């Protein structure tokens, strides 16, 4: 069997059909306003995160007692906080934390959840029952509460936030991929593969899995926004990023005390969270429209 | 009975009931507008039945929906007139149309399963229609509803009116839909494929009912169907549609005797008839053109055997009267072509002889497959309190396959035929161990499949392949055709790399596709081409047995004929055995050497085609064969209509499974003893029935020796 491992992918260069398929996806994606808007926001965020040190005019921890709690001005477009740090610089650098947690947690959740879900959906019966009841149990806790509990155990650190949130969002991904796999399982090509003599693992990962990717991607990008929000909540509660790191949630927490005297301390990080969440949500929604197999089939 | 002449203009006193003139319906798509119904004109008199036939995508349903103005965006009626009772429906307001729909024009939809609302009783659904259009009280409406249920032959209408749709069988649900359609005594009924979702024996009953209702109420019927047999049984005149155009209209007998359009001829010829021998079905090349990309000349020219240069360039011909009869055809050569002779080669040599002296290739003995009834782990446990005392726990099973035995010899095609739910697909899947059998033995070349472990089975899969009903679902949409076909070769170590690609190309050519098809995805092909890919996939591992599970029932008749010919050809070349599952008696008749007729998980009759289609008959075989509508209005068989519906396999009847519906039941012995599957006329023809051979031989063979033998005169009224 080992000698037959060679797959077609490496040997066929991209064919016309594959090009057509990609072109069709791009065309549909571009004609979907929601998807394009979400995509633009996400791309902008990623660019900001990558070039943050260049964009940020001040170091994030440069305190300046004389300039503290200043309203937005030309030197400090978002104003300064109670220690005189430039809020614009901190919001820009904070995007790194948010995206790191968002992408990191969801990648982890996808890696585990997708496999669990597809295996459960394909195998059915007892395997399905056991795997999904475990997932249900994890899902029974409110996401932030569960993450909070995990962080108490793991210790408040950013990398632990990623691990905790990955754990929290795994069942959501698993549910979606299970239902996708359940639908695919009844397609005749699965039976055709069995009749051809394929092993179960080959059928799960090579035949069924690729057909379940679209709903997973949609769910994944929606969940990135939830994870960003959750990180902000955790940091707000003091269990996420620790000062002086410029986490948006942490900044809101600090700003809370100065709501009346320096509302910009709260406003700009909150705005950043809002934009990031809306961006990923729109991207997910748009992807759902674009990837809907029914729409694809009609064309 | 003779149809009134079809006046194209509303000349006479009050004109025809329905006069459609130049109806045009377009759909807006990304690639520009698609004309789904192109300048369609026809008329229909009161009390008359007109058939609208064509393959899928021909535009017949769109035309019918346009008549009722039921076209939703992105579709739009862009031209023409629909004169109904002297008024143009296209000029009416939406509110006026609502008063006409269901009242003056009613529709009988195709799918009885999804066309009734599951949360409303059937009574509510019938009275809803009545009270919408008639000013009657609730109790009066209920009385009318009971009456209409009585009219359509629903037994105990008074009691059943408060039942929900799921409590009715498919045939009964279709009767409810017929009752709703007729409830306001409309002038016109549009029946959109009213029997397509039904089994043949049920179909025969529904068609009888429609004929009878129409006769009684004097309603005009527009019958939309792809089945020429249904047309022959019900219609007075017929319109044939192709690629959005009406290409021929004719009176029923003219259409079959003297078709004027080559497409009509081809359509009639490509149906395998129950009583005719063919070597090869006449086919049309290709498939219906894509409506978004029509040829420049006549739409049919690329497939037409009579096409000339003028046909290919001259634009679409209009529908004109032909000669001096009442037919009209959209063909440039309609006047000079004589299409009255069918192109079917006269009964050929028939099927090859099969050598059945050696070992069978595949042998199934006493196979059983029981499914747990109900869902979940305890779903099949059933408590009963019969006879007092402690309740007894009983495990309930669906006996999908119950003691089935048959064999398949090398190079032979064995058919499994029966109505939906009889277990024919389960037999195939269990025999191949795609499902674990409950009991029984299966031998492949002498190896006991039922004893092999899963890895041994996997390597034996090379010898046994399967072709599925729905080609779209049987090909993985994320893989190219080359990957799909090539994978099978890789898996069983037949070929890899360059050699594999070479072989995939050869195979694709073998099944009538181009080599370039290897790099395309399944969705880029039409249904017929996808089925060719599925056949290539099955052939890739050079199997000895291919199980074909309804391989042509999702395809149009002209494409169906191509696939059947391809299968026959492959069998001739490679000496492959087929186990062929179908509900279509004509197809079975055409492709099989021997056939097993199944009823309720058991084999009722087994023998060669000649034996099964000739007396002695099992009573079920007899009614099944008699129910098949002939695509020939001159020939009407004496049909046996079965009472009731198929019993539940959870709780099958005692004794003979067919005894509850058998028209020839002799008495207690049928209810108490299960008849053995015994050899009759001393040979290898087996029937499971208590009747004597004479009693089973009261009917002539369904295989008529000469092609156009006159049987008893048609009596469709």
Interface residues (C-beta under 8 A of the other chain):
Chain A: X3 X4 X6 X8 X11 X12 X15 X16 X17 X18 X21 X187 X188 X189 X191 X192 X193 X194 X195 X196 X197 X198 X199 X207 X210 X211 X293 X296 X297 X299
Chain B: X30 X429 X432 X434 X457 X458 X459 X460 X461 X462 X464 X465 X466 X468 X469 X470 X473 X474 X475 X476 X477 X478 X480 X482 X483 X486 X487 X488 X490 X491 X492 X493 X496 X497 X519 X520 X521 X523 X524 X534 X537 X541
